[in-house]
């Protein structure tokens, strides 16, 4: 991460602090229609936003390095609250953020149509992207193409348990007719992608939800020691091996299409130059790559900037040095 923020980065940070103090949960109205209809912009000084967790930091670092390789000046600021960074993206205080297709589509839909609006994100990537772009465009946002990397909810079991019962997929677990205690967040009881979906889509007998959180150490330990049989985590969880756990394939596509997508302010960063620079990542970055980089930061204590640079150099997307 850039240590010394240039002038525009400092102004963006000051603006974000003001937004933090004044923004309501619904964000600003769309009063500046000029920005919505303006042609794609090509500012040479860009601010890349990070949501403040490891994976978002890594993606932001890679975005900044790719933009700099393409001749842009790119600084990074971290804003952990989507209620703050999304309005800042609309206003041009932030120019680029890494997002997740289905989650961001549902978030924008709730912002536009109310918290009770029916979800628009789905396991169908094409349908999800269509909905996301339709919601983003009136806000002056452009959603660039997704790549191969996806960070979805996922379910893991002990490797020994999988071997004993011949499990590779969630369908296998449903057919095995085993009683399953699931370590997850307490909201799993009601969320359609979690306990209800596992029962409806796969026929898995979820006898209890153990509220230990999503992918927490406590939850994984509960599966490791046999207290629970399965844990809700994510596809980029890099610590499963440490607990002797393996993911079961979501072979019937229960989970939504949360592919990594760059979202940009169209009036400042909607140019072909930005699209091409960030699009170079789509041909190489995989879910497994993200998991490996997460592990390097979280377990090996490497800096996100160093991990991101090493990865891009290894893929020949930026020069070494």
C-alpha positions as a printed Julia matrix, in Angstrom:
321×3 Matrix{Float64}:
   0.0     0.0     0.0
   1.2     3.48   -0.8
   2.58    4.98    2.41
   2.42    8.65    1.43
  -0.95    9.68    0.06
  -0.84   12.22   -2.72
  -3.06   15.31   -2.64
  -6.12   13.73   -4.2
  -5.93   10.73   -1.87
  -5.86   13.05    1.12
  -8.89   14.94   -0.21
 -10.71   11.65   -0.79
  -9.95   10.51    2.74
 -11.2    13.83    4.15
 -14.39   13.47    2.13
 -14.89    9.95    3.38
 -14.53   11.09    6.95
 -17.27   13.64    6.28
 -19.46   10.95    4.73
 -18.89    8.76    7.77
 -20.25   11.52    9.98
 -23.24   12.45    7.82
 -24.3     9.54    5.6
 -27.58    7.76    6.24
 -28.02    4.07    5.54
 -29.62    4.68    2.17
 -26.76    6.82    0.86
 -27.06    9.93   -1.28
 -29.81   10.51   -3.8
 -29.04   10.56   -7.51
 -29.19   14.31   -7.88
 -26.12   14.61  -10.1
 -27.5    13.16  -13.31
 -24.67   14.75  -15.29
 -22.27   12.17  -13.97
 -24.64    9.35  -14.85
 -24.86   10.39  -18.52
 -21.28   11.63  -18.93
 -19.02    9.76  -21.34
 -16.56    7.3   -19.79
 -13.75    9.22  -18.12
 -10.03    8.59  -18.12
  -8.55   10.37  -15.11
  -4.86    9.61  -14.75
  -4.94    9.95  -10.94
  -7.09    7.24   -9.42
  -8.08    6.14   -5.93
  -8.6     2.41   -5.37
 -10.79    1.48   -2.42
 -10.35   -1.56   -0.19
 -13.02   -2.93    2.14
 -10.35   -3.56    4.76
 -10.24   -7.37    4.94
  -7.34   -9.43    3.6
  -8.81  -10.46    0.26
 -10.07   -6.96   -0.53
  -6.65   -5.53    0.39
  -4.97   -7.98   -1.98
  -7.34   -7.19   -4.84
  -6.94   -3.44   -4.3
  -3.16   -3.8    -4.34
  -3.29   -5.78   -7.59
  -5.64   -3.24   -9.16
  -3.31   -0.38   -8.2
  -0.23   -2.16   -9.55
  -1.95   -2.98  -12.85
  -3.18    0.59  -13.22
   0.29    1.95  -12.52
   1.71   -0.45  -15.12
  -0.79    1.05  -17.59
   0.37    4.61  -16.88
  -2.04    5.69  -14.16
  -1.27    7.06  -10.72
  -3.08    4.84   -8.2
  -3.36    5.26   -4.43
  -5.26    2.99   -2.05
  -7.52    3.91    0.84
  -9.3     1.46    3.12
 -12.98    1.97    4.0
 -14.45   -1.0     5.84
 -18.09    0.0     5.57
 -19.91   -0.5     2.24
 -22.46    2.1     3.35
 -19.6     4.6     3.18
 -17.43    3.45    0.28
 -20.25    2.86   -2.21
 -21.56    6.47   -2.03
 -17.92    7.62   -2.25
 -17.57    5.55   -5.41
 -20.7     7.23   -6.83
 -19.37   10.7    -6.02
 -15.9    10.06   -7.45
 -14.03   10.26   -4.15
 -13.11    6.63   -4.85
 -12.64    5.51   -8.46
 -12.3     1.73   -8.3
 -13.27   -1.0    -5.81
 -13.17   -4.81   -5.92
 -16.63   -6.25   -5.35
 -18.54   -9.53   -5.52
 -21.21   -9.79   -8.21
 -24.22  -11.32   -6.43
 -23.61   -9.65   -3.07
 -23.2    -6.2    -4.62
 -26.24   -6.7    -6.86
 -28.39   -7.52   -3.84
 -26.93   -4.6    -1.9
 -27.68   -2.08   -4.65
 -31.13   -3.61   -5.11
 -31.93   -3.17   -1.43
 -30.6     0.39   -1.58
 -32.82    1.19   -4.57
 -35.92   -0.79   -3.69
 -35.86   -1.28    0.08
 -34.51   -3.86    2.48
 -37.4    -6.23    1.75
 -36.79   -6.27   -2.03
 -36.53   -9.77   -3.51
 -32.89  -10.73   -4.12
 -31.59  -10.35   -7.67
 -28.3   -12.19   -7.2
 -28.43  -15.84   -8.22
 -26.15  -18.79   -9.06
 -26.47  -17.74  -12.73
 -23.51  -15.42  -13.39
 -24.89  -13.95  -16.62
 -28.27  -13.16  -15.04
 -26.59  -11.72  -11.95
 -24.31   -9.48  -14.03
 -27.27   -8.22  -16.05
 -29.12   -7.23  -12.88
 -25.99   -5.73  -11.31
 -25.18   -3.57  -14.31
 -28.77   -2.35  -14.57
 -28.68   -1.27  -10.92
 -25.2     0.26  -11.14
 -25.59    2.33  -14.31
 -28.09    4.92  -12.97
 -25.65    5.61  -10.13
 -22.82    6.46  -12.51
 -21.09    3.15  -11.85
 -19.66    0.73  -14.39
 -19.23   -2.95  -13.55
 -16.31   -4.47  -15.44
 -16.18   -8.08  -16.57
 -15.77  -10.82  -13.96
 -12.85  -13.18  -14.12
 -12.5   -16.77  -12.92
 -12.12  -16.09   -9.19
 -15.16  -16.51   -6.98
 -15.55  -16.11   -3.22
 -18.73  -17.98   -2.35
 -20.1   -19.59    0.75
 -18.84  -23.16    0.93
 -19.2   -26.17    3.19
 -16.34  -28.28    4.57
 -16.14  -31.57    6.44
 -13.29  -33.46    8.07
 -11.17  -35.25    5.47
 -11.47  -38.46    7.48
 -15.28  -38.09    7.53
 -15.33  -37.54    3.77
 -13.15  -40.61    3.16
 -15.21  -42.8     5.48
 -18.5   -41.96    3.76
 -17.21  -41.46    0.21
 -18.08  -37.75    0.07
 -16.9   -35.38   -2.65
 -20.03  -33.31   -3.25
 -22.95  -31.99   -1.24
 -25.14  -34.37   -3.24
 -23.04  -37.24   -1.89
 -23.75  -36.06    1.65
 -27.47  -35.85    0.95
 -27.52  -39.39   -0.46
 -25.58  -40.69    2.56
 -28.56  -39.85    4.83
 -26.3   -38.81    7.68
 -27.41  -36.62   10.57
 -25.38  -33.4    10.29
 -24.68  -30.72   12.88
 -23.59  -27.61   11.01
 -21.18  -25.06   12.52
 -22.21  -21.66   11.11
 -23.6   -18.27   12.0
 -26.94  -18.26   13.78
 -28.55  -16.66   10.69
 -27.91  -19.96    8.86
 -31.17  -21.3    10.3
 -33.14  -18.98    8.01
 -30.85  -18.06    5.11
 -31.87  -19.85    1.87
 -28.25  -20.59    0.9
 -27.6   -22.28    4.26
 -29.6   -24.84    6.3
 -32.91  -24.48    4.37
 -31.1   -24.69    1.02
 -29.01  -27.68    2.07
 -32.2   -29.5     3.02
 -34.24  -28.45   -0.01
 -31.57  -28.68   -2.72
 -29.49  -31.59   -1.46
 -31.7   -33.43    1.0
 -29.08  -33.09    3.75
 -30.42  -33.83    7.22
 -29.33  -30.74    9.16
 -30.29  -31.68   12.71
 -28.85  -28.53   14.34
 -26.98  -25.33   13.57
 -24.14  -24.75   16.02
 -23.77  -20.92   16.16
 -19.99  -20.66   16.08
 -19.73  -18.21   13.17
 -18.77  -18.43    9.51
 -15.36  -20.02    9.02
 -14.14  -19.15   12.5
 -11.4   -21.11   14.23
 -13.94  -22.28   16.79
 -16.27  -23.56   14.08
 -13.51  -25.44   12.28
 -12.27  -26.97   15.52
 -15.78  -28.23   16.23
 -15.72  -30.17   12.95
 -12.15  -31.26   13.45
 -12.95  -32.84   16.83
 -16.25  -34.36   15.69
 -18.56  -32.17   17.74
 -20.06  -30.97   14.43
 -19.95  -32.66   11.04
 -19.79  -29.68    8.69
 -18.78  -26.0     8.74
 -19.91  -23.02    6.69
 -16.87  -21.19    5.31
 -15.84  -19.69    1.94
 -14.24  -20.96   -1.25
 -11.1   -18.89   -0.61
 -10.56  -20.14    2.95
  -6.84  -20.88    3.1
  -6.76  -22.59    6.51
  -8.79  -25.75    5.89
  -5.73  -27.99    5.66
  -4.61  -26.86    9.11
  -7.79  -28.35   10.56
  -7.85  -31.46    8.37
 -10.92  -30.25    6.48
 -11.96  -30.47    2.82
 -14.63  -28.63    0.83
 -17.6   -30.5    -0.6
 -18.46  -29.38   -4.13
 -21.65  -27.34   -4.52
 -22.57  -29.47   -7.53
 -26.17  -28.21   -7.84
 -25.13  -24.54   -7.62
 -26.92  -23.54   -4.43
 -24.62  -20.59   -3.82
 -24.89  -17.28   -5.65
 -22.42  -16.15   -8.31
 -20.11  -14.07   -6.12
 -17.41  -13.66   -8.75
 -14.85  -10.93   -8.19
 -15.7    -7.84  -10.27
 -14.07   -4.4   -10.43
 -16.6    -1.57  -10.08
 -15.56    1.89  -11.26
 -16.86    5.43  -11.28
 -17.8     5.76  -14.96
 -17.11    9.48  -15.27
 -13.58    9.13  -13.87
 -12.45    5.57  -14.62
 -14.74    4.11  -17.27
 -12.19    4.29  -20.08
 -10.87    1.48  -22.21
  -7.48    2.04  -20.58
  -8.8     1.19  -17.12
 -10.89   -1.7   -18.42
  -7.95   -3.2   -20.27
  -5.56   -2.76  -17.33
  -7.85   -4.47  -14.82
  -9.09   -7.01  -17.36
  -5.6    -8.49  -17.58
  -6.22  -10.08  -14.18
  -9.26  -11.99  -15.48
  -7.18  -14.35  -17.59
  -5.05  -15.59  -14.69
  -6.62  -15.06  -11.24
  -8.4   -18.14   -9.91
 -10.22  -18.96   -6.68
  -7.27  -21.15   -5.66
  -4.88  -18.25   -6.3
  -6.91  -16.01   -3.99
  -6.96  -18.67   -1.29
  -3.18  -19.05   -1.54
  -2.61  -15.3    -1.31
  -4.98  -15.02    1.65
  -2.94  -17.72    3.4
   0.32  -15.88    2.75
  -1.05  -12.75    4.43
  -3.07  -14.33    7.25
  -0.82  -17.27    8.15
   2.62  -16.28    6.92
   2.23  -12.61    7.91
   3.38  -11.26    4.57
   2.26   -7.78    3.53
  -0.63   -7.66    1.01
   1.39   -5.34   -1.25
   4.3    -7.8    -1.37
   2.04  -10.79   -2.01
   0.14   -8.96   -4.74
   3.33   -7.79   -6.45
   4.92  -11.24   -6.35
   1.8   -12.8    -7.82
   1.53  -10.31  -10.7
   5.24  -10.68  -11.43
   4.89  -14.47  -11.5
   2.09  -14.13  -14.07
   4.17  -11.65  -16.1
   1.51   -8.94  -15.7
   4.05   -6.46  -14.31
   7.84   -6.43  -14.62
  10.03   -7.63  -11.79
  11.9    -5.13   -9.71
